[in-house]
Amino acid sequence: MRRAQFPASSAQSRGCLAGVGGWCEFFLGQVCVESDTVLDSLILQTFMDTMLKSNPQTQQRSNHNGQETSLWSSGFGMKMEAITPFLGKYRPFMGRCCQTCTPKSWESLFHRSIMDLGFCNVILVKEENTRFRGWLVRRLCYFLWSLEQHIPTSFDASQKIMENTGVQNLLSGRVPGAAGEGQAPVLVKKEVQRILGHIQTTPRPFLLRLFSWALLWFLNRLFLNVQLHKGQMKMVQKAAQEQGSPLVFLSTHKSLLDGFLLPFVLFSQGLGVVRVALDSRTCSPALRALLRKLGGLFLPPEVNLSLDNSEGILARAVVRATVEELLTSGQPLLIFLEEPPGSPGPRLSALGQAWLGVVIQAVQAGIISDATLVPVAIAYDLVPDAPCNMNHDLAPLGLWTGALAVFRRLCNCWGCNRRVCVRVHLAQPFSLQEYTINARSCWDSRQTLEHLLQPIVLGECSVVPDTEKEQEWTPPTGLLLALKEEDQLLVRRLSRHVLSASVASSAVMSTAIMATLLLLKHQKGVVLSQLLGEFSWLTEETLLRGFDVGFSGQLRCLAQHTLSLLRAHVVLLRVHQGDLVVVPRPGPGLTHLARLSMELLPTFLSEAVGACAVRGLLAGRVPPEGPWELQGIELLSQNELYRQILLLLHLLPQDLLLPQPCQSSYCYCQEVLDRLIQCGLLVAEETPGSRPACDTGRQHLSAKLLWKPSGDFTDSESDDFEEPGGRCFRLSQQSRCPDFFLFLCRLLSPILKAFAQAATFLHLGQLPDSEVAYSEKLFQFLQACAQEEGIFECADPNLAISAVWTFKDLGVLQEMPSPTGPQLHLSPTFATRDNQDKLEQFIRQFICS
């Protein structure tokens, strides 16, 4: 039995899982009772028939580890010390800013010594965190801590906003078409005050302290710990001092609780009251009034009116004046770049882009000299408010509804040890002014997916065009449309750039690793001793790729903690001398595991794209079920691999890949190929008469140097797609390669299978229809296929929406106006069954059965 060797964090985090062993006996007792049900009997029978019979070493392994298995099955190793799955001290640093777009920030705003500071548990407040000591202080430390926090106040912020140049021009009627033209200044001033009251109010210090105390008490009962690296916070504080510019935090959005948790984390580290840009759609009017007093910012609905509407012009001017005042006064601003969790639609937030556009406009107008942008990532073991059914619209959260939800959550947590761990990651800050200057040089021409991929799908062309894909799913808001077209492009690419950096720097939690193993390798069940070894292996692979993990401790305790969180989606069965079998529950349980496994996809994304591309290249040569040795005979040229990788990159949505706008597709192809070689899946093949693969010297100077606009400094000869030769590769014949290759292919199987089933759905003739109704019908079709084929990971409404939007970009579906609204129609090109079959065949070539 192997153990994961991770360094421990501070001693104050030890023992937080004390008492979890009591849950083990209770839960195992439940499992023994549940195993008599029909469902678990079928699961056990399936596992015994498929795994134990096909693996004769299982009995031998069970006898070999008899003592450990008996100890484990009798209580998850209760005799061993229980260690919290907290974070270790020494971790690979993730989240360096882009060296191409911000080279000065990359060099000056990073200090290697910050990694020696270690982690801290933000919600762990003790007597030592206050100025007082004593028995009573230990029981009132939360309240005393909240009283000692510094809260800067500014009671003249509203007056400064009214004195803003843009607002004064509106009041005097000097702006053509604005609300102030031809109206009394008093009426316009009242309208400005009304809009300003909708956006913000002055934070109330007493209310902030009271809310901080209540939130700290609630978080300690909801989470085991909220970990933050002290070196990352020190780096952000030093960047703010050296730059002398306001901080703008750009964060991912995993839970509705993020709007409370992240400001509290930053507030506890001495950054003051962080102003949070919130979505008014998720809050009732009463809750919005409370959140404004706590530092919340809301966009007035008038900002989305047409550009020539007088009320829209006035509202946008007040929003710009408010943001300019916040930045001028040095208050930190928090913007979420992702849509709220559970909302169907694009990943990038239209609201977040609108607020970011106002910040960029303030810097370009010279209101502030610069702004320091800080990408933020947050990771949960399990998202606390994740709904079971994701296919629903977000209802506004009211005061009483929120209070009732908190009360229910506390009741569920009372006496329960299934609390989750949270990791907050602050990436390296960078200068907005520097990015604005350098990023424009990386812009190049782009084409739609229809021009890039449709001729290849239909077999009309075999050459991939030498250009990038243009794909934008996030609808623009009124604030963004009010900017120049060049500035709109800057906002979109900056938001995608920062979100890519935030997602890449997010820690991988133990639930994501466990869900990936159960979904991709052991859907029919696995013996626990084998699962522990694979958990350790996948953790090591994650760390070797430079990604961080959000846990540490003994391997058994980690498995205990993780399985306790996933117990609604797995079944534990006791077989073979007390050994345990972990079996995923079929149906919605697999869908939930698929959502959790998506958190691990950024770690292996390059290898997964490369493996699926290799599968597509071999699809026409070797039978999919053919032996690995037969597939390893085939020679794979570098140019063919580049082409297949490009085709797959164009097919997959950018919301999934999150490519950096400054990186060309050709650079990404080379990165994918390098990853496949590094992980040992591809081996260079030296053909007779060719230059050895180890020879890095040039044979001749190329007459035509193909310099890429993205700053690709690789050998120009290797980037030339027209080169007749090129290197060749074979699949490695190492014993571990077939399983690892299949594992990588299955990481992208949910979205590729959903796309393939969406192509099959075209045969049913459900068009014309509205986009919402067609997406709903496609989702129902995915559910029906899941019940029939047992592929439940594809039955996700977000995958159905991604398939519909991808087919629109590809020219398969066309949106046309009608009296009842826009309607989706099948394009004339794909009206024939032959072309629909070509589309499905093109997608299925990348799927590994």
Secondary structure, DSSP 8 states (H G I E B T S, - for coil): ----------GGGTTTTTTHHHHHHHHHHHHHHHTTSHHHHHHHHHHIIIIITT-THHHHHHHHTHHHHHHHHTTSSTTS--------S---------TTT-HHHHHHS--GGGGGS-EEETT---GGGSS--SHHHHHSHHHHHHHHS-----TTHHHHHHT-HHHHHHHTT-STTSTTTTS-HHHHHHHHHHHHHHH-----HHHHHHHHHHHHHHHHHHEEEEEEEHHHHHHHHHHHHHH-S-EEEEE----TTHHHHHHHHHHHTT----EEE--GGGB-HHHHHHHHHTTEE---GGGGS-TT-HHHHHHHHHHHHHHHHHHHTT--EEEE-B--TT--S-SB-HHHHHHHHHHHHHHHTTSSS--EEEEEEEEESS-TT--S--SS----B-HHHHHHHHHHHHHHHTT----EEEEEEE---EEHHHHHHHHGGG---EE-HHHHHHHHHTTS--S--SSEE----S---HHHHTS-HHHHHHHHHHHHHHHHHHHHHS-B-HHHHHHHHHHHT-TT-EEHHHHHHHHHHHHHHHHHTT--BS--S-HHHHHHHHHHHTTTTEEEEEETTTEEEEEE-STHHHHHHHHHHGGGHHHHHHHHHHHHHHHHHHTTTS-TTS-HHHHHHS-EEHHHHHHHHHHHHHHS-HHHH---TTS-HHHHHHHHHHHHHHTTSEEEE--TTS--TT--S-SS--SS----TT---S-HHHH-TT-S---EEEE---TTHHHHHHHHHHHSHHHHHHHHHHHHHGGG---SB-HHHHHHHHHHHHHHHHHHH--GGG--HHHHHHHHHHHHHHTSEEEE--TTS-EEEE-GGG-SHHHHHHHHHHHHTT---
